[in-house]
Amino acid sequence: MAQINICLKRIFTVFNIFFIVVGGVAIALALWCQFFMNIRGGHNLEGRATQLFFFYMVGCITMMIAVLGAYGAHKESKVALIMFLVFMVIGSLLMLIIGIPAAIIYPQLKGIAKETFSGFVPLDKSSEDVRNMAEGIQEKFHCCGLFSYNDWENIPDSCVCSQEEEKEGKCQTVENNTFMLQRKSVYTKTCFPTIMDYIQFISKIGLAVSFTLAVLALLGMILSSIMIHQLYYPNRATIMVSVMPPKYKELHNYPAY
């Protein structure tokens, strides 16, 4: 005989399906980030592997916990539901520990990024990974330098405009800092705003995922706690808090004649 309320089982099943979807979105986001940033060179740029690993880990763990919860509800397994409850408690705490500091730092993100990227200038003297990534971004987004074309001591070909772009007014003519003082037509737009848009977008997604998972974990804690209570005390009704006003109670609980 089933000990868990069938309606509660269905609600919990829908919850776990949504939980699986959230985990899938986190994995899809990691794949999208990897594809988007998989441009020429720069695969070992500091911080990228950690960022992708975080999204992959969150997605996989979320889906595994959701499957565990669905199994526990379907089989009415106390062990599985208790494990699910423990994971929900740990998960909600971790998401809050990650999300709250990230939300506090977010307004300062642009200043931190600007200070970090300023350390790569001049780009000619940076590591090969940084140079390759900078040139890849310049080719892809038609920009030149992080903050200015002066970020390059020797302006690379990835900064040079085509004739069509010159006619569209997207370029400026500058003197290349070489012994021949060669003049080049380079992109007017700089790359830092584009990079910053990407960083802010990923940060917003990360914050949304963190707090969404925290709320879902809290809901999972409530639902799994109710089901565990029903498994341990099958003949005891779950306590529900009444929100009826006193006058309504008098009318509702009329005396029997």
C-alpha positions, 0 to 999 in steps of 0.5 A: 500500500502506498504510504506517500500521498499520490498528489504529492508524488506527482508534484515531486515528479514535476519538480524533479523533471524541472530540476533535470531541465535546469541541469540540462540548461547548465550543461548546454550553457557550458557547451555554448561557452566552450564553442563560443570561446573556441577561437584560434588559440587561447585554450589555456587562458586562466579562469576559462577551464574553471568556469566551464568545469563549474557549469558542467559539474553543476549540471551533472550533479543537479541531474543526478540528484533529480534522478535520485529524488524521482527514484526515492518517490517512485519506490518510496525509499526512505534511504533515497529520500533522506539522501536527496534531502541531505543533498538539497541542504548542502546544495542550497548552502553551496549555491548561496555561498557562491551566489551572494559574494558573486552578486556583491562583486558584480557591480565592481566587475567592470573595474576588476576586468579592466585592471586585469586586462590592462596587465596584458598591455602591450599585447605584443609582449604578452603570452602566446595564448593571450596574443592568439586570443586577442587576434582571434577576437579582433578577427571575429568582432572587427575590433582593434586592441583592448582599449586602443590600437596603441595596445599593440606596438606592432599592429597585426593584420587582424586589426586591418580593415577591408575596403568595404569597411573603410567605406562604411566609416568603421576604420581609422588611419594610423601610423604603425609603430615600426621603423618604416612608420607604415600607415594602416587603416584599422578598426575604430572599435576596441575589443574590451567592450565586447569582451565585457559584454560577454563577461557580464552575460556569463555572470548574469547567467551564473547568478541566475543559475545559482539563485534558481538552484538555491530556491529549487533546493529549498522547495526540494527540502520541503517536499522531501521532508513531507514525504519522509514524514509520511513514510515514517508516520503513515497513519499520521496526517501531515500538519497543515497550518490553517490560515482561515480568519477567526470569524470564518472558522466560526461559520465553517465549524458550525455546531451539529444539531 
